[in-house]
C-alpha cells in the first residue's frame, strides 16, 4: 500500500508514526512534510494548499489512500478532487469541512438543531458590530469567521479591547479575508475539553479526551498560540459528561450535518466548555487537532489505518477502536518569540527520537535546523498523569537547540483537578 499524508507539522508526524505500525503499508509520502520526518516518510515539496499539485502527484505515484490532515486543503476541497480520480481519503469533503471553514455556518447549525453553544451574533459590517458591542457585558469573545491558524479567537476583557479586536479583523485584516465576517459571542466559563472523534457519517466514536494549553507563557499568560502542550485524558471529562456530550452534542451534530446534505466522514474535533449549565461547544474542527493528536494517537491500541479506512467505507460500527488505559503528556518546544517574531536556523540535536514529533524543522547539509515557531512536541505515556508529565519533561532535557523555550507547567491544572 502507498499512502500519502498531506501536511507538514507535528500532528502529521504523529499520524505517520501511527500509520507505520500497519504492516500492509509499504510507502508513506508527505506533502510537504518537514526535515524531521526523515526515516518515517518520503517528503515531497508540494504545499498542502497546492490542490492540483497534490492530485497530480497522487495519480502519478499510484497512491492507494490519502490522509488529508490540515484544515486548509479540506476546506478547499482536496478530498473531492482526489475522489474524482478514484483515490479514497481520510477527511471530509468540501461541503462537510465548512463546519470548521465558517464559524458562522457552525454557529447557525448549532442554533438550528438545538446543540448547546454560547449565545452569539454574526456581522459583516464593522459599525454594526461595534454598536452591538456597546450594549454587551464584558468579557466577550470575538471570532474571525474563517480559518486563522487557530489564532482567530480573541477574548476581550474590556469594551476598548473588543472594539480593537473587531477593527483589527475587519479593518486591518490581520487574518486576511477570514476576518471579513466575524462572530461575537458570550464569554463562557468553565474547564475546556478537546474531544477528537472518528466518524463515518453514522457512527461517532470519541477518542481519548485531552486538555490543550493555548497561552504562550506559564500560568496561562501571554498570547494565544496554536498550542503549547497537551495532556490526555482530561480529568474534567467524566463518564457523566461524556454521556451528556454523546446525547446532546456528538450524535446531534452528525445527524444535523446529514440533514443538511453535508455528511461528515473523518475526524470531527469537538472543542468543549464544561459550564455550570453543562457542556457546550466552543468550536468544531474538521480534522485532528494539533497538538492534541500528539497525546491521543500514542494511546491508541487499535490500528489507525484500519479505522481510517472504516470512516471512508462506512464500516466504523464493525471496527475496533481501543485506547490504552494510560495517560500522555506532550510539551511543545518552540522558538523564543513565538507566536510573533522569532529567529530560525538553529541546529536541533536529540538523544532519543522516541515520542518526538517534529513540527517546524528543515534538513540542511545533513543537519536538522529550526524552521518554525513550534519546533517539536515531546510526548511521553505512563500509567498516571503525574508520571507522564515527569517523563515528558525528562525527554525535553535531552533535546537541544538555541533560542528554545517551552512552558514548564503543562498538565499542572489537570493534576490539581485530579486531586479534587
Helices and strands as residue ranges (DSSP letters): E 2-7, H 10-19, E 27-32, G 35-37, E 42-44, H 51-60, E 65-68, H 71-75, H 78-84, E 88-90, H 94-101, H 103-113, E 120-123, H 126-133, E 140-144, E 153-156, H 159-170, G 176-179, E 182-186, E 191-199, E 204-206, E 210-212, E 215-217, G 218-220, E 221-224, E 229-232, H 239-245, I 246-250, H 251-259, E 266-275, E 278-285, H 293-296, G 297-299, H 304-313, G 316-318, E 327-335, E 349-350, E 356-358, E 361-364, E 367-370, E 374-382, H 385-396, E 399-400, E 404-405, H 412-419
